[in-house]
Amino acid sequence: MHVVTLLKADMFDVEIDGKPASIGEALPDWNPHDRFGLVIDDALGGIGATHLLQIAITSFYDVKPSRRTELTVYPEIYAFHIGKGHGAHAPYDFWPARREVITSRDHREVLDAINDRGITRLAVPDRQPREVVHRPKEVDAALDRIASAFVYSPSGRVADPDLVISGNDKRTEYNPDSALRPRYTDNRPASVSTAAKPVKEVDPSYQEWLRKREHDLTSEERAFVERRREELRKDGLVSETYRRVGVREALMRLASAGLD
């Protein structure tokens, strides 16, 4: 639950079509019931969508400030791992573990999972569009509900972007660092915490989840992703690029996620 205090909207700079913009313009008409979904098909691939995810998190709290105070709830964010686990993204506060969904490579199951969780803002990896047939009415359900869709790259940079999100505070790199190098603690009871309410970092089930997911990646894959992130950093800060797309296009690209 560290993101409650770690992240603030003013830590990010946004550009749309080459012009300064706001988080509200990147995520228009955000409301208290929005849910952000991130589709992942590459080793720690979600790191490439760090800042989009993080402005969604700040929007979740800012639209209803009581979530930072008396409620202190985890953000409504969901990761969809295609085919297998691609490394724990729980350090971003995809928690409890049910917020990281591991699906088959069947595009129908992936969309079913997205619809089941009521995702309203969706980010998909930059894969070739593919015409597919989903189960009856699942596409219509997605079109009716999803308000914004984005294409991202696991590298953090897409071709022909129209959205740039940059961190202007080094704390914006805390979460990707934590995913790359998970922070393990002793197995104290979850009730032991310096915070007013228990946090996941002292929950034994969280530590067990991180250890269970350790072997999703080889040491070589983890080192590659770490080098790739470091190459983006300038004075400890990263700019990421995205493309805003229609929901139909996002679903067509989703259909190619996880395919070799």
C-alpha positions in Angstrom: 0.0 0.0 0.0 3.1 2.2 -0.2 1.8 3.9 -3.4 -0.8 5.8 -1.2 2.1 8.0 0.1 4.7 7.4 -2.6 3.0 8.7 -5.7 1.5 12.2 -6.4 0.2 13.6 -9.6 2.8 16.4 -9.7 5.6 13.8 -10.0 4.7 13.3 -13.7 4.9 15.5 -16.8 2.5 14.6 -19.7 2.7 15.5 -23.4 0.0 14.7 -25.9 0.7 15.2 -29.6 3.9 17.1 -28.7 2.2 19.6 -26.4 2.2 19.9 -22.6 -0.9 18.2 -21.2 -2.4 17.0 -17.9 -3.1 13.6 -16.4 -6.7 14.4 -16.9 -6.3 14.7 -20.6 -4.3 11.4 -20.8 -7.1 9.6 -18.7 -10.2 11.7 -19.6 -13.2 11.6 -17.3 -11.6 9.3 -14.8 -14.2 8.4 -12.2 -14.2 6.5 -8.8 -15.2 3.3 -10.5 -12.4 3.1 -13.1 -10.2 0.0 -13.2 -6.9 -0.1 -15.0 -5.8 -3.3 -16.8 -2.3 -4.1 -18.0 -1.7 -7.0 -20.4 1.8 -8.5 -20.1 3.4 -11.0 -22.4 7.1 -10.4 -21.9 9.6 -10.8 -19.0 8.7 -8.0 -16.5 7.1 -6.4 -19.5 4.8 -4.2 -17.4 7.8 -2.1 -16.4 7.6 -0.5 -19.9 4.2 0.9 -18.8 5.3 2.1 -15.4 4.3 5.7 -15.7 0.9 5.1 -17.4 0.2 2.7 -14.6 1.4 5.2 -12.0 -0.8 8.1 -13.3 -3.7 5.7 -13.2 -2.9 4.9 -9.6 -2.7 8.6 -8.7 -6.0 9.2 -10.4 -7.6 6.4 -8.4 -6.6 8.1 -5.2 -7.1 11.7 -6.3 -10.7 11.2 -7.6 -11.6 10.0 -4.0 -9.2 11.4 -1.4 -10.7 9.3 1.4 -8.9 6.3 -0.2 -5.6 7.8 1.0 -6.9 8.4 4.5 -9.6 6.5 6.4 -10.0 3.8 3.7 -6.4 3.2 2.7 -7.4 0.7 0.0 -5.2 -0.8 -2.7 -5.7 0.7 -6.2 -8.0 -1.1 -8.6 -5.3 -2.2 -11.0 -5.0 -5.7 -12.6 -2.2 -7.4 -14.5 -3.0 -10.0 -17.1 -0.1 -12.4 -17.7 -0.4 -14.2 -21.1 0.5 -17.8 -21.2 2.5 -17.9 -18.0 3.8 -15.6 -15.3 6.2 -13.0 -16.5 7.6 -11.9 -13.2 5.8 -10.5 -10.1 4.4 -7.0 -10.6 3.0 -6.9 -7.1 5.5 -4.3 -5.9 3.4 -1.8 -7.9 0.5 -2.7 -5.6 -1.1 -5.3 -7.8 -2.2 -6.8 -4.5 -3.7 -9.1 -3.2 -2.4 -11.8 -5.5 -5.7 -12.1 -7.3 -4.9 -8.8 -9.0 -2.2 -10.6 -11.1 -4.1 -12.9 -13.4 -2.3 -15.7 -15.3 -4.3 -16.7 -18.4 -3.7 -19.1 -21.3 -2.7 -17.8 -24.7 -6.3 -18.2 -25.9 -7.4 -14.6 -26.8 -10.9 -15.5 -25.7 -9.8 -16.4 -22.2 -7.8 -13.1 -22.0 -10.8 -11.0 -22.9 -13.0 -13.0 -20.6 -10.6 -12.2 -17.7 -10.6 -8.5 -18.6 -14.4 -8.3 -18.8 -14.8 -10.3 -15.6 -12.8 -7.7 -13.7 -14.6 -4.7 -15.2 -11.5 -3.1 -16.7 -12.3 0.4 -18.0 -8.8 1.6 -19.0 -6.6 -0.9 -20.9 -3.0 -1.0 -21.9 -1.8 -3.7 -24.3 1.7 -4.6 -25.6 2.6 -3.3 -29.1 1.9 -6.4 -31.1 0.6 -6.8 -34.7 -3.2 -6.5 -35.0 -4.9 -9.9 -35.6 -8.5 -10.5 -36.7 -10.0 -13.1 -34.3 -13.4 -14.2 -33.1 -14.2 -13.9 -29.5 -17.1 -15.5 -27.6 -20.5 -14.0 -28.3 -21.0 -10.5 -26.9 -17.6 -10.3 -25.2 -16.3 -7.7 -27.6 -19.5 -5.6 -27.3 -19.2 -5.8 -23.5 -15.6 -4.4 -23.8 -16.6 -1.7 -26.2 -19.5 -0.6 -24.0 -17.3 -0.3 -20.9 -13.6 0.5 -21.8 -13.2 4.2 -21.9 -9.4 4.4 -22.9 -7.0 2.1 -24.5 -3.2 2.4 -25.0 -0.4 0.6 -26.7 2.8 0.3 -24.8 6.2 -1.4 -25.3 8.0 -3.5 -22.7 11.0 -1.3 -23.6 9.2 1.8 -22.6 9.2 3.3 -26.1 6.8 2.7 -28.9 7.0 3.8 -32.5 4.9 6.8 -33.6 3.8 7.8 -30.1 1.2 10.5 -29.3 1.5 10.3 -25.5 4.7 10.9 -23.5 4.7 10.5 -19.7 7.9 11.5 -17.8 8.8 11.2 -14.2 10.2 14.4 -12.7 10.8 12.9 -9.2 13.2 10.0 -8.6 10.6 8.3 -6.5 8.8 7.4 -9.7 11.5 4.8 -10.3 10.9 3.1 -6.9 8.3 0.6 -8.2 10.3 -0.6 -11.3 13.3 -1.0 -9.1 11.3 -3.0 -6.6 9.9 -5.3 -9.4 13.4 -5.8 -10.8 15.0 -6.5 -7.3 12.2 -7.7 -5.0 12.6 -6.6 -1.4 12.3 -9.6 0.9 11.6 -9.2 4.6 11.4 -11.6 7.5 8.1 -13.3 8.0 6.6 -11.1 10.7 2.8 -11.4 11.2 0.8 -9.1 9.0 -0.4 -7.2 12.0 3.1 -6.0 12.8 3.4 -2.6 11.0 4.4 0.9 11.8 1.4 2.1 9.7 -2.1 2.5 11.1 -3.2 -0.5 9.0 -1.2 -3.5 7.9 0.7 -3.2 4.7 1.6 -6.0 2.2 5.3 -5.8 2.7 5.0 -7.4 6.2 2.4 -9.9 5.1 3.9 -13.4 4.8 1.6 -14.2 1.9 3.1 -11.3 0.0 6.6 -12.6 0.6 5.5 -16.1 -0.4 4.0 -14.7 -3.7 7.3 -12.9 -4.5 9.3 -16.1 -3.9 6.8 -18.2 -5.9 7.2 -15.9 -8.9 11.0 -15.7 -8.7 11.4 -18.4 -11.2 9.2 -16.8 -13.9 12.4 -15.2 -15.2 15.9 -16.4 -15.7 18.7 -14.4 -14.2 19.7 -13.4 -17.8 16.2 -12.1 -18.5 16.1 -10.1 -15.3 19.5 -8.6 -16.1 18.4 -7.7 -19.6 15.3 -5.9 -18.4 17.3 -4.1 -15.7 19.9 -2.9 -18.3 17.1 -1.8 -20.6 15.5 0.3 -17.9 18.8 1.8 -16.9 19.5 2.9 -20.5 16.3 4.9 -20.4 17.3 6.8 -17.3 18.6 10.3 -17.4 19.6 11.7 -14.1 17.6 8.9 -12.5 14.4 9.8 -14.4 12.6 8.1 -17.3 10.3 9.2 -20.1 8.0 6.6 -21.6 6.0 6.8 -24.8 2.6 5.3 -25.7 0.0 5.4 -28.4 -3.7 6.0 -27.7 -5.8 3.7 -29.7 -9.5 2.7 -30.1 -10.7 -0.2 -28.1 -11.2 -2.3 -31.2 -7.6 -1.9 -32.2 -6.5 -2.7 -28.7 -8.4 -5.9 -28.8 -6.9 -6.8 -32.1 -3.4 -6.2 -30.7 -4.4 -8.1 -27.6 -5.1 -11.1 -29.8 -1.5 -11.3 -30.8 -0.1 -10.9 -27.2 1.9 -13.9 -26.2 2.3 -15.4 -29.7 5.8 -16.1 -30.9 
